[in-house]
Structures are given as C-alpha cells and as structure tokens.
Amino acid sequence: MKSSISGALRNHKLRALGMLFALTLATGIATTACGGGGGATSSDATNSSAATAPAPASTRLAAASVARVLEVPQALADDPFDQEHKLTVPPGFGVRLWARVRGARFMAPAPNGDVLVSVPNSGKIVLLRERANDVPQTFDYATGLHNPHDMVFHRIGDVTYLYVAESNRITRSVYQNGETASGARETVVADLPDDSTPELQGSYGHELKNIALSADHKLYVSIASTCNACVSDTVSDPVRGAIYQYSADGKDRRLFARGLRNAEGLDFIPGTNTLWAAVNNRDEIRVPLDVDVNADKVSDLGEIVPAYVDENPPELFTFVRDGGNYGWPFCNAVPNASMSNLDVLPDFDLNEGGADFNCATVDHASKGIRAHSAPLGFSFLHASNIPADYRKGAAVALHGCWNCTSLRAGYKVVYFPFDDAGNPGAEIDLVTGFVTDPESRAFWGRPVDIIPDGKGNLLISDDYAGAIYQLYPKP
C-alpha cells in the first residue's frame, strides 16, 4: 500500500509529539500504560463457588500503598520463599503464597472452584484444589500437550467445555464437575502456526496462543507475531499479529482484527460481546522525530537511543473492533499524558515518513501502558466477589521488561477502573514489590496472569518464582 498523511499534518504532529517527549524527558515523568487478558471463565459457564460465596465487605478503591509481608506456609517455604519478601498492596488487603507450580502461566477457575494452571514448557495443565488448613492439592490434569497456554471454560446448552490453546491448535473437552483429569480432547482449530511450521524453520518469537469465547459462542484466537517487527507476518496465511474469529466448533474462520503484535490477554467485559486485548508492543524502536533525545545537540532521527527505547512505544490495553487495524508493524503508538486514545507515528524502519502505509487509518488504542511492561493475563472483575469497589474494572498482570536500562517497567499487577459506558480510567498499582533494586536489575518474581477465585480473592501466577499468590481482603 502506497499512501501517506499530508506533509503539513505530519509535521504538525511531529512537532507536538516531539515537545511532549522532550517534556517527559525533562521532568522524568514515567508514563504508564496498558494491560492484558485470558484465563477467565466464559460468561456462559456457571461458577458454583462464585454463586454461593458471601461477598466481602466493601473496600474503598485505592492504589497499592501498604507493605505486607508475604505469608508463606511452611510446606511451600522453598527457594525463593525461604526468606522474607514484602509486597505492596492496597489498604484492606493481605497477600499470601497460595501454591507452587513451576513455570506457572495462565489460569482458569473451574465451575466447582478448582483452579487450572498451564505449564507450556512441560506440556501440561495442573489442577489445584483448595483444602482446609492446608496448601492446595495438586493434580496433573492434562499431559502430553503441545505448549498449552490459555484456557477458557465455556457452556453451550447443557454442556460445559474446557477450551485449551496449544501453540499449534485449539482443543476442547467436555468438563465433568469435580474431575481431576481431562476427558478426551477434540481438536477444533488445527494447523496454527508455531515453531514447527515449515516456512518458519523453527523460529517463532511468540508462538503461545491466547483465546476467548463470547456469550454468542464465538471463539477468538490471537496469533501473535513471529518477530519484533516484520512485513512477512502481515501477508502470511493466517495473518500473524492478528486475532481470528471462529464458531465455537472451530468453523467459519475469519480475520477479526490485525496490527496487534502480540495480544497475550483476551477477555470480554462481562455481560457484553465487547472484546478487549492486552498487547506487547515492539522493541528497539528508532526515533521517528527530528528531536535531540540524548542532549548532544544533534538530531536523533532514525537512531536507536536507549532513553527513547525505554519509553516507546507504549503497550496497548484496548477495545478490539471488528475489522480494526492497530498499526503494527507500520505504525507505533505514542504515549500521551493520559495514556488514552493513543496517536500513532510511522515506524522508521518499515514505513519511514508514512511512505508505505497510511497511519491516519489506524485504530487508536483505548489505553497505553508504560513501554516494555509486557502485559500478559488480565481479568475483568465486574462479576467477581472481590470487595465491591474493585468490581467494575480490569486487573492486569505486567510481566516486566527484560532488556530496559532499568527494571522500572512492569513486574507488578495494575488495575483500570471502568465507567458505566465501558471506558477505562487511569491505571493504578494493585500489587508491587517484585523488584528489589531496579537499577541493579534485582527481582524475585514476574506476574503472568490474574483471576478472581470466586471467594472474594484474586490469584496471581508467577512463572519466574513458580508460584500462585492470593490477594485477599484483610481487615
């Protein structure tokens, strides 16, 4: 495609955005941004524990501000939990180590209150069953899977299915209440691209898949990019850096949205068919503006400057429109003061000056999250039993930056309050403290996913420490 925004409009945008970026550098303000999804029970699936659990007393919506010692049962006090750790949480909450699962990634609450945890590197799904006055009982619920990642329970008529996103396919099984092992698995979507796809020759940067199912029984599958930024993914079949829609039985495939580099989290606002996604954006971005980022009195246009890379482009937490294009890899989101309705600029490497793609046609992301925060799993909490003031919003797990100059991006859980119209407000911290020294890059945990457990608590998975934490109401 050969089109570009007019020179006058483009130059005006560059000047305005350049001034905003210069102000950010001068004041040292750390812009914050976006979130991600997956792992929640579909709105069609019933959750018996959620239906019967008493709702805890309301806690006023507040950001994390209270340092709590992480409570660790003796049975789980192995490295790194053989020493004291503190996490900062909102007033009215405590936090404990609930279970240990090595390589824990995404989670899904079963209708009876059990919790499933995917372990892609081991090819299995672990089931955790809570026990009174003891740590959860652990079962290998499913084994021999091909990089299992996201999981969703979904009810169609009188049948509850468990859908599992493997890297090369989507499978489902009929769920029997209280089962500790998966029934026979049916492949509903086959031949998804992963590192076994011949044309990719064993190289696929983001092969793990994420899914969501809507109340009208549509299956949504995120097919992430193979690369940091490349044109080849935009012309592949299926398109990568995209979300596809299928019927619940895997038929009627169609491209739903594109330009989403790595949509890790997918979820619907409860009671709606409004899809949201948390997206990991690109690394090593070149400065697209005629500005002096490093204060050496020379323009840094087209250069890779660590100070710019650290803050650009923001991650995305966004409503996903049917037919939408969110820009990757030709256009990059730009942070603004509110991190809302993000503007975009042409990518210097693949679309210099807008010569190959018209960025004026790109959908603007609803919210941004600080660049390289790596949002993974998120859950809308509208239908949960957590304290009432947190029930109208989304909690997002930020896995954290692996290649920034310091560990100030991610490594925490954040929360976005939503208004009655479904619009997200300003991001607040929900759980922090996994990084002990950002400058020396010292940390002990990396959040992956967050789900409500049906009993008024939130569960947070951590693939680095091999842990599941429980954030619970505490007087």
C-alpha positions as CSV (number, residue, x, y, z in Angstrom):
1,M,0.0,0.0,0.0
2,K,1.4,3.4,-1.0
3,S,-0.1,6.3,0.7
4,S,0.9,8.9,3.3
5,I,-0.6,11.6,5.5
6,S,-0.1,15.1,4.2
7,G,3.2,16.8,4.9
8,A,1.7,19.7,6.8
9,L,-0.4,17.4,9.1
10,R,2.5,15.1,9.7
11,N,5.0,17.9,10.5
12,H,2.5,19.4,13.0
13,K,2.1,16.0,14.7
14,L,5.9,15.5,14.8
15,R,6.4,18.9,16.4
16,A,3.7,18.4,19.0
17,L,4.8,14.9,19.9
18,G,8.4,16.0,20.0
19,M,7.6,18.6,22.5
20,L,5.6,16.1,24.6
21,F,8.5,13.7,24.5
22,A,11.0,16.4,25.4
23,L,8.8,17.4,28.4
24,T,8.7,13.8,29.5
25,L,12.5,13.5,29.4
26,A,13.0,16.8,31.2
27,T,10.6,16.1,34.1
28,G,11.5,12.4,34.4
29,I,7.8,11.5,34.4
30,A,7.3,7.8,33.9
31,T,4.3,7.4,31.6
32,T,2.2,4.4,32.4
33,A,0.1,2.2,30.2
34,C,-1.7,-1.0,29.3
35,G,-2.9,-4.4,30.3
36,G,-3.7,-8.0,29.1
37,G,-6.1,-10.9,29.4
38,G,-7.1,-14.5,29.4
39,G,-7.8,-17.4,31.7
40,A,-11.2,-16.3,32.9
41,T,-14.4,-18.4,32.8
42,S,-16.6,-17.5,29.9
43,S,-19.8,-15.6,30.8
44,D,-21.8,-18.7,29.7
45,A,-20.1,-21.0,32.2
46,T,-21.5,-21.2,35.7
47,N,-19.2,-20.9,38.7
48,S,-20.8,-22.7,41.7
49,S,-18.3,-21.3,44.2
50,A,-18.8,-17.8,43.0
51,A,-22.5,-18.1,43.2
52,T,-22.5,-19.3,46.8
53,A,-19.6,-17.4,48.3
54,P,-20.6,-14.5,50.5
55,A,-19.5,-11.1,49.2
56,P,-16.8,-9.5,51.4
57,A,-17.3,-6.0,52.9
58,S,-16.6,-3.1,50.6
59,T,-13.1,-1.7,50.5
60,R,-12.6,1.8,49.1
61,L,-10.9,1.8,45.8
62,A,-7.3,2.7,46.5
63,A,-3.9,2.1,44.9
64,A,-1.2,-0.2,46.5
65,S,0.3,1.7,49.5
66,V,0.7,-0.8,52.3
67,A,3.8,-3.1,52.6
68,R,2.7,-6.5,53.6
69,V,5.0,-9.5,54.5
70,L,4.2,-12.3,52.0
71,E,2.6,-15.0,54.1
72,V,4.3,-18.3,53.3
73,P,3.0,-21.7,54.6
74,Q,5.9,-23.9,55.9
75,A,5.1,-26.5,53.3
76,L,5.9,-24.0,50.5
77,A,8.9,-22.3,52.0
78,D,11.5,-23.4,49.5
79,D,13.7,-21.0,47.4
80,P,12.9,-18.2,46.9
81,F,10.4,-18.3,49.7
82,D,12.8,-19.5,52.4
83,Q,13.4,-15.8,53.1
84,E,11.1,-12.9,53.8
85,H,9.5,-11.0,50.9
86,K,7.3,-7.9,51.1
87,L,4.6,-6.8,48.6
88,T,2.8,-3.5,48.5
89,V,-0.9,-3.9,48.2
90,P,-4.0,-1.6,48.7
91,P,-5.3,-0.9,52.2
92,G,-7.6,-3.7,53.3
93,F,-5.8,-6.5,51.6
94,G,-3.2,-9.1,52.6
95,V,-1.2,-11.4,50.4
96,R,-0.1,-15.0,50.8
97,L,1.7,-17.7,48.8
98,W,-1.1,-20.0,47.9
99,A,0.6,-22.7,45.8
100,R,3.8,-23.6,44.0
101,V,3.6,-24.5,40.3
102,R,7.0,-24.4,38.4
103,G,6.6,-22.5,35.2
104,A,3.0,-21.4,36.0
105,R,1.5,-19.3,33.2
106,F,-2.2,-18.8,32.6
107,M,-5.1,-19.8,34.9
108,A,-8.7,-20.7,34.7
109,P,-11.2,-21.1,37.5
110,A,-13.3,-24.3,37.1
111,P,-17.0,-24.2,37.7
112,N,-16.6,-26.1,41.1
113,G,-13.9,-23.7,42.3
114,D,-10.8,-25.7,41.3
115,V,-8.0,-23.7,39.5
116,L,-6.3,-24.9,36.4
117,V,-2.8,-23.6,35.6
118,S,-1.0,-24.0,32.3
119,V,2.7,-25.0,32.2
120,P,3.7,-24.7,28.5
121,N,7.3,-25.8,28.9
122,S,6.1,-29.1,30.5
123,G,3.3,-29.6,28.1
124,K,0.7,-30.0,30.9
125,I,-2.1,-28.4,32.8
126,V,-2.1,-28.6,36.6
127,L,-5.3,-28.6,38.7
128,L,-5.2,-27.1,42.2
129,R,-7.9,-28.0,44.7
130,E,-8.2,-25.9,47.9
131,R,-8.1,-27.8,51.2
132,A,-9.0,-26.5,54.7
133,N,-6.0,-25.6,56.8
134,D,-3.5,-26.9,54.2
135,V,-2.0,-26.0,50.8
136,P,-4.0,-26.9,47.7
137,Q,-3.9,-30.5,46.5
138,T,-2.2,-30.8,43.1
139,F,-3.1,-33.0,40.1
140,D,-1.7,-33.3,36.6
141,Y,-5.0,-32.6,34.9
142,A,-3.7,-33.0,31.3
143,T,-0.3,-34.0,30.0
144,G,1.3,-34.5,26.6
145,L,0.0,-31.2,25.3
146,H,1.9,-29.0,22.8
147,N,2.8,-25.8,24.7
148,P,-0.6,-25.3,26.4
149,H,-1.2,-21.7,27.3
150,D,-4.6,-20.0,27.7
151,M,-7.7,-21.9,28.9
152,V,-11.4,-21.0,29.0
153,F,-14.5,-22.8,30.4
154,H,-17.5,-22.2,28.2
155,R,-21.0,-23.6,28.4
156,I,-23.1,-24.4,25.3
157,G,-26.6,-25.6,26.2
158,D,-26.2,-28.2,28.9
159,V,-22.5,-28.9,28.1
160,T,-19.5,-27.2,29.7
161,Y,-16.4,-27.4,27.6
162,L,-12.8,-26.6,28.6
163,Y,-11.0,-24.9,25.6
164,V,-7.2,-25.1,25.6
165,A,-4.9,-23.0,23.4
166,E,-1.9,-25.1,22.4
167,S,0.7,-23.4,20.2
168,N,-0.4,-25.3,17.1
169,R,-4.1,-25.9,17.7
170,I,-7.1,-25.2,19.9
171,T,-8.7,-28.2,21.6
172,R,-11.7,-28.7,23.8
173,S,-13.0,-31.4,26.2
174,V,-16.3,-31.9,27.9
175,Y,-15.9,-30.9,31.6
176,Q,-17.4,-33.1,34.3
177,N,-17.9,-31.3,37.6
178,G,-15.1,-32.1,40.0
179,E,-13.0,-34.1,37.6
180,T,-9.2,-34.2,38.3
181,A,-8.2,-35.4,34.8
182,S,-9.2,-34.1,31.4
183,G,-11.6,-36.1,29.3
184,A,-11.0,-36.9,25.6
185,R,-9.8,-33.8,23.8
186,E,-11.3,-32.7,20.4
187,T,-9.3,-30.5,18.0
188,V,-11.5,-27.6,17.0
189,V,-8.8,-25.5,15.2
190,A,-5.8,-27.3,13.7
191,D,-2.6,-26.3,12.0
192,L,-2.0,-23.0,13.7
193,P,1.5,-21.6,13.1
194,D,4.2,-22.3,15.6
195,D,7.9,-23.1,15.5
196,S,7.1,-26.5,13.9
197,T,5.6,-24.7,10.8
198,P,8.0,-25.5,7.9
199,E,8.2,-21.9,6.5
200,L,9.3,-20.6,9.9
201,Q,12.2,-23.0,10.2
202,G,12.0,-23.4,13.9
203,S,11.8,-19.7,14.7
204,Y,8.7,-18.2,16.2
205,G,9.1,-15.4,18.8
206,H,5.6,-15.5,20.2
207,E,4.1,-18.9,19.4
208,L,2.0,-19.3,22.5
209,K,-1.7,-18.8,21.8
210,N,-4.5,-16.9,23.7
211,I,-8.2,-17.3,23.3
212,A,-11.6,-16.0,24.4
213,L,-15.2,-17.2,23.9
214,S,-18.1,-14.8,23.7
215,A,-21.6,-15.2,25.0
216,D,-22.8,-15.7,21.5
217,H,-20.5,-18.7,21.2
218,K,-17.7,-17.2,19.0
219,L,-14.1,-18.4,19.5
220,Y,-11.4,-15.7,19.3
221,V,-7.8,-16.8,18.7
222,S,-4.7,-14.5,19.0
223,I,-2.0,-15.4,16.5
224,A,1.0,-13.3,17.6
225,S,4.0,-12.2,15.5
226,T,7.0,-14.3,14.8
227,C,9.3,-11.3,15.1
228,N,9.9,-7.9,16.6
229,A,8.7,-6.1,13.5
230,C,8.4,-7.6,10.0
231,V,6.3,-7.3,6.9
232,S,6.2,-11.1,6.3
233,D,3.7,-11.6,9.1
234,T,1.2,-9.2,7.5
235,V,1.0,-11.3,4.3
236,S,1.1,-14.8,5.8
237,D,-1.9,-17.2,5.9
238,P,-3.1,-16.9,8.6
239,V,-2.1,-13.3,9.1
240,R,0.1,-13.0,12.2
241,G,-0.1,-10.2,14.7
242,A,-3.8,-10.7,14.4
243,I,-7.0,-12.0,16.1
244,Y,-9.2,-14.5,14.2
245,Q,-12.8,-15.4,14.9
246,Y,-14.3,-18.9,14.6
247,S,-17.6,-20.5,15.5
248,A,-17.3,-22.5,18.8
249,D,-16.7,-25.7,16.9
250,G,-13.7,-24.1,15.0
251,K,-15.5,-23.5,11.7
252,D,-16.1,-20.2,9.8
253,R,-12.7,-18.7,10.3
254,R,-12.4,-15.0,9.5
255,L,-9.9,-12.3,10.3
256,F,-11.3,-10.2,13.1
257,A,-8.6,-7.6,13.7
258,R,-4.9,-7.1,12.8
259,G,-1.9,-4.9,13.6
260,L,-1.8,-6.3,17.2
261,R,1.8,-7.5,17.6
262,N,1.3,-9.9,20.5
263,A,-2.2,-9.9,22.0
264,E,-1.4,-12.0,25.1
265,G,-4.6,-11.3,27.1
266,L,-8.1,-11.5,25.7
267,D,-11.3,-11.0,27.7
268,F,-14.9,-9.7,27.3
269,I,-16.5,-7.1,29.6
270,P,-19.0,-9.3,31.5
271,G,-22.4,-9.3,30.0
272,T,-21.2,-8.0,26.7
273,N,-19.6,-9.1,23.4
274,T,-17.0,-6.3,23.8
275,L,-13.6,-7.8,23.3
276,W,-10.5,-6.3,24.9
277,A,-6.9,-7.3,24.5
278,A,-3.6,-6.6,26.2
279,V,-0.8,-6.3,23.7
280,N,3.0,-6.5,23.9
281,N,4.5,-3.9,21.6
282,R,7.8,-3.9,19.7
283,D,11.4,-3.4,21.0
284,E,14.4,-1.4,19.6
285,I,12.3,1.3,18.0
286,R,14.2,4.1,16.2
287,V,13.4,7.7,17.0
288,P,10.9,8.8,14.4
289,L,11.1,12.5,15.3
290,D,13.6,15.2,14.4
291,V,14.5,15.7,18.1
292,D,17.7,15.6,20.2
293,V,16.9,12.8,22.7
294,N,20.3,12.4,24.3
295,A,21.1,16.1,24.5
296,D,24.2,16.0,22.3
297,K,22.9,18.9,20.1
298,V,22.5,16.5,17.2
299,S,19.2,15.2,15.8
300,D,18.5,11.6,16.7
301,L,16.0,11.0,13.9
302,G,16.4,7.3,12.8
303,E,18.7,6.4,15.7
304,I,18.2,3.8,18.4
305,V,18.6,5.8,21.7
306,P,18.1,3.8,25.0
307,A,16.2,6.7,26.6
308,Y,13.7,6.7,23.8
309,V,13.5,2.9,23.5
310,D,12.8,2.7,27.3
311,E,9.6,4.7,26.9
312,N,8.4,3.8,23.4
313,P,6.1,2.5,22.0
314,P,3.6,2.0,24.9
315,E,2.0,-1.3,25.3
316,L,-1.7,-1.5,24.5
317,F,-4.8,-2.2,26.5
318,T,-7.6,-1.8,24.1
319,F,-11.1,-2.5,22.9
320,V,-10.7,-4.6,19.7
321,R,-13.0,-3.5,16.9
322,D,-14.3,-6.0,14.3
323,G,-12.2,-5.1,11.2
324,G,-9.8,-2.9,13.2
325,N,-6.2,-2.4,12.3
326,Y,-4.0,-1.2,15.2
327,G,-0.9,-0.4,13.2
328,W,1.8,-3.0,13.8
329,P,4.4,-3.1,12.2
330,F,3.9,0.0,10.1
331,C,2.7,2.5,12.8
332,N,3.6,2.8,16.5
333,A,1.5,4.2,19.3
334,V,2.8,7.3,21.0
335,P,2.5,8.0,24.8
336,N,0.4,11.0,25.9
337,A,-0.3,12.5,29.3
338,S,-3.5,10.5,30.0
339,M,-2.3,7.3,28.1
340,S,-5.7,7.3,26.4
341,N,-6.8,7.2,22.7
342,L,-3.1,6.9,21.7
343,D,-2.0,8.6,18.5
344,V,0.5,6.8,16.2
345,L,3.5,7.7,14.1
346,P,5.0,5.8,11.1
347,D,7.7,3.2,12.0
348,F,11.1,4.5,10.9
349,D,12.3,1.1,9.7
350,L,9.2,-0.2,7.8
351,N,7.2,2.9,7.0
352,E,9.5,6.0,7.0
353,G,7.5,9.1,6.6
354,G,4.3,7.1,6.0
355,A,5.5,6.1,2.6
356,D,4.2,2.5,2.7
357,F,1.1,2.7,4.9
358,N,-1.3,5.5,5.9
359,C,-1.1,5.7,9.7
360,A,-4.1,8.1,9.6
361,T,-6.3,5.0,9.0
362,V,-5.1,3.1,12.1
363,D,-7.4,2.5,15.1
364,H,-6.2,4.3,18.2
365,A,-5.7,2.1,21.3
366,S,-8.0,2.8,24.2
367,K,-5.2,2.9,26.8
368,G,-1.5,2.7,26.9
369,I,0.8,1.1,29.5
370,R,4.4,2.0,30.0
371,A,6.6,0.6,27.2
372,H,8.0,-2.8,27.8
373,S,5.8,-3.6,30.8
374,A,4.8,-6.8,29.0
375,P,1.1,-7.1,29.9
376,L,0.1,-10.7,29.8
377,G,-3.1,-12.1,31.6
378,F,-5.9,-9.9,32.7
379,S,-9.5,-10.3,34.0
380,F,-12.5,-8.1,34.2
381,L,-13.7,-8.2,37.8
382,H,-17.3,-7.0,37.2
383,A,-18.9,-10.3,38.0
384,S,-16.5,-11.3,40.8
385,N,-16.9,-11.4,44.6
386,I,-13.9,-9.2,45.4
387,P,-14.5,-6.1,47.5
388,A,-17.3,-4.1,45.9
389,D,-15.3,-1.0,44.9
390,Y,-13.0,-3.2,42.7
391,R,-15.8,-5.0,40.9
392,K,-16.0,-2.6,37.9
393,G,-12.7,-2.7,36.3
394,A,-9.8,-4.9,35.0
395,A,-6.8,-6.2,36.8
396,V,-3.7,-6.7,34.5
397,A,-0.5,-8.7,35.2
398,L,2.6,-6.9,33.9
399,H,5.4,-9.4,33.4
400,G,8.1,-6.8,33.1
401,C,10.8,-5.5,30.8
402,W,13.8,-7.9,30.1
403,N,16.0,-5.5,28.2
404,C,15.4,-2.0,29.6
405,T,18.2,0.1,31.1
406,S,16.5,-0.5,34.5
407,L,13.6,-2.6,35.7
408,R,11.1,0.2,36.1
409,A,8.6,-1.2,33.6
410,G,6.2,-3.9,34.7
411,Y,6.9,-6.5,37.4
412,K,3.6,-5.7,39.0
413,V,-0.2,-6.0,38.8
414,V,-2.2,-2.9,37.9
415,Y,-5.9,-2.0,37.9
416,F,-8.1,0.0,35.5
417,P,-11.4,1.2,36.8
418,F,-14.2,1.3,34.2
419,D,-17.1,3.7,34.0
420,D,-20.7,2.6,33.2
421,A,-20.1,3.2,29.5
422,G,-17.2,0.8,29.4
423,N,-14.4,3.3,29.3
424,P,-11.2,2.7,31.3
425,G,-9.9,5.3,33.8
426,A,-6.4,5.9,35.0
427,E,-4.2,3.0,35.8
428,I,-3.4,2.3,39.5
429,D,-1.0,-0.1,41.1
430,L,-2.6,-3.2,42.7
431,V,0.5,-5.3,43.7
432,T,4.1,-4.2,43.6
433,G,7.4,-5.2,45.2
434,F,8.7,-8.0,43.0
435,V,11.7,-5.7,42.0
436,T,14.0,-5.0,44.9
437,D,16.5,-2.8,43.0
438,P,15.6,-1.6,39.6
439,E,19.0,-0.1,38.7
440,S,20.9,-3.3,39.5
441,R,18.1,-5.4,37.9
442,A,17.3,-7.3,41.1
443,F,13.9,-9.1,41.2
444,W,12.4,-12.2,42.6
445,G,9.1,-12.6,40.8
446,R,7.3,-11.9,37.5
447,P,3.5,-11.8,37.4
448,V,1.8,-13.6,34.4
449,D,-1.9,-13.8,35.0
450,I,-4.6,-12.7,37.5
451,I,-8.0,-14.2,38.0
452,P,-10.8,-13.9,40.7
453,D,-11.2,-17.2,42.6
454,G,-15.0,-16.9,43.3
455,K,-14.4,-16.4,47.0
456,G,-13.5,-12.8,47.1
457,N,-9.8,-13.2,46.4
458,L,-7.5,-12.7,43.4
459,L,-5.0,-15.3,42.3
460,I,-1.7,-14.2,40.6
461,S,0.6,-16.6,38.7
462,D,4.3,-16.1,38.6
463,D,6.4,-18.2,36.1
464,Y,9.7,-16.9,37.5
465,A,9.3,-18.0,41.1
466,G,6.9,-20.8,40.2
467,A,4.2,-19.5,42.4
468,I,0.5,-18.7,42.8
469,Y,-0.2,-15.8,45.1
470,Q,-3.5,-14.9,46.7
471,L,-4.5,-11.3,47.3
472,Y,-7.3,-11.4,49.9
473,P,-9.4,-8.9,51.9
474,K,-7.9,-8.3,55.2
475,P,-9.3,-6.0,58.0
